[in-house]
Amino acid sequence: MSGPAPRAGGTLWLVATPIGTLADLSPRACEVLRRCGTVLAEDTRRARKLLSHYEVPVAGRLRSFHEHNEEKMGEWVVGRLRDGDDVALISDAGTPVLSDPGFTLVRRVRGAGLAVLSVPGPSAFAAALAASGQPPLPALLVGFLPPRPGARRRRLEELARIDATLVILLSPHRLGRELADMSSVLGATRSASLMAELSKRHERSATGSLEELCCSPEAENPRGEYVIVVGPPTSLPSGIEQGEELAERVQALYQEAIDLGLERSAALRLVADRLQLKRREVFDALRADR
């Protein structure tokens, strides 16, 4: 590993917050939030509600942090950290930085040789992926799609070429249109799980093809916040049918799964699911490639 080692000073804490149920905030997260002299939040009203629920002092400690003031706040935060103060960054829901402001801040703090630590916890990405029933690895967190139709379809065309499970955050205001574009560009028969209100009281989900989800009750009457987990393409790329080319494809996917940390049996099962082969066919293809 390279880069300067953190020197004396305060720590920037990235604290994961509940994605729906307040009780999901961990005891360690509460402890860190109480200890930090400053808490940065994109929506201070939501942050105030969370902190007050856990009796974490708010007065004089809560500051607004968003994409429009991230550069200015970054300089201020580095100054506080150099003075020895701890600063916490939280998102409106889930793990900071992933789909929220904070990347530039983290880079700046690390570049100054100061410490950045995470308090892990709720994540819509991990929660949806684990419960979806779609192949979990490899997976790509896409975030939100562009709101404009043209840009959205261009982004989906890029994603269509990626051989992985996709986790996409959806706007309830555009749910029907976004599902229709996904069906058209990613493939109407591609398997997906549409999940609503993760971890909340009225959590619900529907699994089917993208075409089926376009016609689902959720698409016709959106309610709440949505995440869709789209399974990987099931058809082989053009020109890959059998023999040596298939063996090369199987070997590449198998090695990718092993590199991700899967056990041998799990890697074989993943390749079989992805290529719609029997496990024996995967095993034979791996032997043929040697």
N, C-alpha and C positions, 0 to 999 in steps of 0.2 A: 504494500500500500504506500501511496505517496501523499505529499501535502504536509503542511505544517501541523505539528501536534498542538492541541488546544493549550493555551497558556492560562495563567491565573485570571479569574474574572467570573462574571455571572454566567448562567446557562440559559439558552433559549430552549424551552420545553415545548414540544409538540404534543398536545393533550387530546386524545380521542374522546369525543362526546357522544351521547346517545343519538341513535338515528330515529328513535320513535318513543322508546320507553325510558323515562327518567331514571328508573332503578338500574339501568345498565351502566351508569357511571361507576367506575371502579373506586374502591377506597384509596388506592394510590393516586388516582387522578385528583380526588378531593384534597388529599394531602398536599400535592404539588400546587394546586390552584390556591390553596390557603397560604402557601409559603411564598409564592411569587408576588413581587411588589406591583407588577403590571400584568393585566390580562388583555390580549389583543383579540378582537372579535369582529367579524364582518357585519353581523347584525347584533348590536348591543342590546336591543330589547329582548331578543331570544336568549342571549347570554345572561342577562340580568335575571331572567326567570329561572334559568338553570342554577346559577350561583345562589340565588336566594333560597331555592328549594333545599339546597344542601348547607345553608347557613354559612356560605363563604362570603366574607366581607367584600362589598362592592365599591363603596364610596372612595373616590379618588384613585381607583385601581383599574377601572375598565376603560379601554380606549378603542375607538373605531379603527379597523384595519381592512382595507379593500383594494381592489386593483388600481383605483385612481390615486391613492395616496401611499402605495406600497414603497415607492422609491424614497419619498420624503420620510416615511416612518422608519425605513431601513436604517438611515443615518442616525435617527434618534435612538433606535433600539440598540445599535452597536455602542453608542455612547453610554447607555444605561448598563449594558453588560460589562463594558470596560470599567465602570465604576463599582462593579461587584454585585449589581442587582440581578435577580433572576426575573425572566420574562416568560409568560406562557402564551402560546398561540392556540386558539381553538377555532373550529369551524362551526357553521350553523348546525351541522349534524355529521358525525362520522370522524374519520381521520383527516387532520389538516393537510393541506398542500395537494392531495391527490386530485381533487376536482374543485379546488378553491385557491384563492391567493395564498402565497407563502413561499413559492419556489425561489423567487428572486431574493427574498429575505434570508432564506436558509443558505443560499449561495454566498450572500454578502457576509453573513455571520461567520460561516466557515472560512471564507477568504480572509477574514480579520483574525483568524487563528483562535476563535472562541468556540465554546462547546455548544453542540446541538444534540439534544437527547429526546427520545420519544417515550410517551406513556401509551402503550398500545391499548386498543379497545375496539369499540364498534366500528364497522366499516360496511357500507352498503355493498361494495364490490365483493368482499369475502362472504358476506351473509347470503347474497343472491346466488353467487357461484356455487356455494356449498349445497344450497337447498334446491337448486334448479333441476338436478337430474341430468344436466348436460356434461359432457367430458370436461373435467376441471383443468387439465393441463395439456398443452399450453393455453393460456387465456390472456386476452388483451382488454384492459380497461379503456374504453373509448371516451367515456364522459358523455356530455350532451352533444347532439348533432346540431349543425348550423340551422338556424331558424328559417332561412330563405330556401325555397324549394330547389333552385339550381345548385347552390352550394351544398345543400344536403345530399343531393343525388351524386354530386362529384365525390363527396367524402365517402359515401356508401360504395361507389365504384372502386375506390382505393381499398376499402375494407374487404370487398368481395374477393380480392386476390390474396388475402391473408388466411393461411391454413391454421386457424385457431378458433377457439370459442371466443365470442365477443360479448362483453358486458357493457350495455349502453343505457345511459340515464335518459328518460323520456319526459317531455313536458306534457302534463295533462291537457293543456290547451291545444296541442298539436298531435295528440296521440294517434288519432285515426289517420291523419296524413303521413305521419312518420312510419306507422306500421305498413301503410300502402306502399310507400317508397322502398321500405326494406324488403317487402315481398317481391316487388318488381325488380330490384337491383340485386339483392342477395340470393333470390330464388324462392319461388312460392312454396316449394316442398321442403325447404330447409327447416329443421326442427328448432323450436325455441320455447322458452318459458317466460311468460309475462307475469311479473310479480308486483303487487301493489301494497303500499303501507307496511313495508318491512318492519318487523318487531313491534308493530302497534296492535291495538286490540282487534282491529278489523283487517288484519293481514290476510291476503288472499292471493291465489295464483292460478294460472291456466297454462297448460302445455299442449302444444300441437304444432302444426306447420305454420309458417308465417302467413300463408293465405287464410288458414282457419282463424288465426288470431285477429286478422283484419276484420272478420265478421263476428267476433266475440262480443258479448255484452259489455265488456270493459271498453272496447273501442267505441261502442255506440253511446256509452254513458260513463265517461271517465270520472273517477273520484279519487283524489289523493295523489300520492307521488308514486312514480312507476320506475321499475328497472326491468329491462329485458335481457335475458341471457340467450344468445343465439349460438346453437351448436355449430361445430366446424362443418365445412362442405363435406358431403358424403361421397361425391363422385371424384374419380381420379382426374388429374389434369389431362388435357388433350394429348393423345399419343402414348399414354401410359396404360397398357392393357395387360400384358403378360410377360413371361420370360424374364430376361435380364433387366428390363426397365422396371418391371414390378418389383423385382428383388432389390434394386437400388432404392426405390421409393420406400419399401418396407424397412430397409436398413437405415435410411436417413431418419425416418420417423421413430424407429426403435432407439437409435442413438440419442435423438433429441429427448426422448422420454427418460432415458437413463441419466443423461446430463442434468435433467431437472430433479433428479433424486429418487425416481420411482424404482421400486424393486423389480426384478426381472419379470415376475408373473404379472405385475401391474402394468408394466411396459408392454408386454405381449397383448394383454387385454385391451389396452388403449389403442394400439396399432390396429388390432382386429376391428374394433368399433369404428375407428376413423375411416378405414378402407373397406368396411363391410365384408370382411373376410372371416373365415373360421380360424380359430387359434392354430390349428394344425397347418393351415395354409401359410400363416405368418411364420411359423417355425420352419416350414420347408423353404420359404423364400429366404429366410436368414441363412440357412445352411447353403442354399444355392449361391449366395453372394460371397461365400468364403473362398 
